[in-house]
């Protein structure tokens, strides 16, 4: 009777996209509706529905209560991508 469960890895990937591109919660969800590279990164098919932007907020507040943990989880992959010159 509520929203369908979203895999935690996908939620983390949404937060990673948000961090890399400096998008808001709404922006990352809107972008993932139409951008096939985002859908591919999120391991979604083109017809898969995206989450509601409030789900990202709830995920951060309920599952990632330690702010330092979220920063660590996001900074490490970004640091590796920068070192390997995958992103700039």
Buried (B, 14 or more C-beta within 10 A) or exposed (E): EEEEEBEEEBBBBBBBBBBBEEBEBEBBBBBBEEBEEBBEBBEBEEEEEBBBBEBBEEBBEEEBEEEEEBEEBBEEBBEEBEEEEEEE
